Amino acid sequence: MAAFGSFNRLFNFTTNTCVKRILPTSTNKQYYLGLKLQQIEVAGYASHRQPIRYKLPWFKPKPSYQEEIPEEYEEKKEKAAADVINKINKQIATNQVGRLFAVIYLCGTQFKITENDVIAIEGHWPPQPGDQLNLEKVLLVGGKDFTLIGRPILNRELVSVNATIIQKTLSHTITHFRMRPRKQFKRINFIRIPRTMLRINSITINGDIDKKKEVEGLDRIY
């Protein structure tokens, strides 16, 4: 195909030069054979094919003018947000949030929890059975009608997650077998990973969600 394209361009240039020298301009177009060869498709493919560009359907085309957001839209948006916040605060005040759930970050792992759940923390962890813990790294908390999402975590005075260490135990026996082929090397080890069982006592939302109770980032470092 590439060889035919090169030959086609060379043939067009040669034919055009010869015809222009021999024939006048009026008859030049009638005997210009290169133009006809250029319009012929070879093996079902056009000689000049434009690259096909695909656009994802959810990407909107760029407008030809500068978009401006009217002030009325901002006022309506703020009013709608205020109405939603007031409804959530009313549910919290009247204790109509239902059974709360939360996503916490603990020992490098995220857990989705609710009240009376028992989660297992693998590896060495210093707390002992009977210790009361207040889990502060809460990524998300939600009820039956709303969900509060942190950026990346929620204010520690807004949400309280209380838990108790109930047991420290070991996992089931894990067999670790190693072998090197053609080296007469075989080793078999039995491993049990320490686990800490943690019971979630309560998940509570303290006060209104739109009131900032502390300045975040100044009194703690993660």
N, C-alpha and C positions, 0 to 999 in steps of 0.2 A: 504493500500500500504506500509506504514511504517512497519507494523507488518510482512508483507510478506518479506520485505527486511531484517529485523532482523533474521527471521527464515531461509532465504536463506543463509545468511552468517554463521549462526550457523551450518546449515546442511552441507555447504561446508567444514567448518573446521573439523567437525566430520568425514565426509566421507573421506577427504584427509588423516587424521591421520590413520584411520583404514586401508585404501587401501595401504598406504605406509608400514605399518607394515606387512601386509599379502602378498601382491604381489610385485614382483620385479619392477624396474623402467620402463622397456620396456612395461609392461602391465598396468602400472599405468594410463596412459593417456586413455587407452581404457575403463576402468571401472570408470573413474572420472565423476560421475553423476552430481556433483555440477556445473561443467562448462556448462553442457547442460541446467540446470535450470536457470543459470545466463543469458543465451542468449534468454530466452523466454520472450515475451512481455505480459504484463498483461493488459487486457481491452484496448488494442490499444496503450499503453504507454510503452516506453522502460524502462528497469530497471535502466539504467544509462543514463540520459539525460543532456547534457551540457546546461548551461544557454545561451539564445539567446541575443546577444549584437547588438544593432542597432547603426548605425553611420549616422549622417546627411550628405546628399550628398555634401554640400558645404564645409565641412571640409576635407582638403587634408591630406593624410597620411604623417606621419613624415618621412623625408628623412633619409637614413642611413649614410649620409655624411654631412659635414658642408657646408652650402650654402655660396657662395661668390658672391657678386654683382660686375660685371666687371666695370672698370672705364669708358668704352665707354657708358655703359647704363646711368651712372650719367650725362655724358656730353650731351647725347641726351635728357635726361629728362630736364636738365637746359635750353637747347636750345629751346625745345618745350614750356616750361613755359615762356621764354623771348618773344617768338613770340606771344603767346596769350596776354601777358601784353601789348606789343606794339600795337596790334590791338585794344585792349580796350582803351588805351590812345589816339589812333588816333580817335576813335569814339567820345570820350569825347571832344577832342579838336575841332572837326568839328561839334559838336552838332548833332550827328546822333544816339544817344542812344535810341530815341523813348520816349514814356511816361514811366517815372520811377515809380516804386512802392517800398514800404519799409515796414518793420515790426519794430514797435517801442514798447518800454516798458514804460508804463505810469500809475502811480498810482496802481501798482501791477497787471496790465493787459497788454497783448500783443494785438496790433491792426495792421492789414494789411491795409495800406493806400496808396492812390495816390493823385494827385493834385485835389483840390476842393472837397475833401471828408469832410463829417461832422460826427464826432464821439461824443458819449455821455459818459461823465465821471460821474459815480454814486457816491454819497456820498458828504461829505463836502470837498470843494477844494477852497483855498483862492483866486485865480485869479478872477478879475472882468471883465465884458464885455468891450471890446475894448483893452485889454492888448495883446501885441505882445509877443509870446513865441518862443524860439529856442529849439526844442526837441533834446537832445544830446544822449539819450540812443537808438541808432539805431542798431537793431540786424542784419538787412539784408537790402540790397538795390539791385535792379535789373532793367535791361532794356530789350530790345527785343532780345539781343544776349548774355548777360552775367548776372551773379549774384555775388555780393560781400557778403560774409558771415563773420560776426564778431566772435571773440573768447573771450568772448561772445558778445562784442559790437564792432562796428567800431570806428575808430578814429574820434573824434568830429570835427576835422578840415578837414577831408576828405569828410564827408557827412553833409549837412545842411538841416534840416527840419524846416520850418517856419510855424507857426500857429497863429490864432487869436481867442480870446474868443468872441463869438457872442451872447451868451444868457445864463442866469442862470434861470432855471425853476424847476418845480416839476413834478414828474412822475404821472401816473394815480393813482387813489385811490385803495389801497390794503386793503382788509378786513382780519383782524387777529382775529380769533375766538378761544377761549380757553374754555374747559369744563372738569370738573372732575366728572366722573360718581359716582352716589350715594352720592355726597357731596353737592348737591344744589349749585354748583359753575359754573357760566357762565359769560364770559367776551367777549365783542366784541369791537375791536379797529380798527380805520381807519388810515392808514399810507400812507404818500406820501414822497417818497425819493427825496432829492435834486439832480438835474442833472445840469451839466455844458456842454454846446454845444461848440465844438471846430472845427473850420474850418482849413483844411490844405491848406496853400497858395502855397507852393513850396517845391520841393525836388530836390536838386542840388548836383552834385559831383564836388568838388573843386580840379582841377589839376590832376596830374598823380597819379595812384593808388599805384605805387611802391615806391614813395618818402615818407619817414617818416618825418612828419613836427613837431612832438613834441615827447618827451619821455613820454610814457603812464604810468600812475600810480603814478607819482610824484607830479602832481599839482592838483589832484582831488581824492576824496574818495567817493565810492558808498556805 
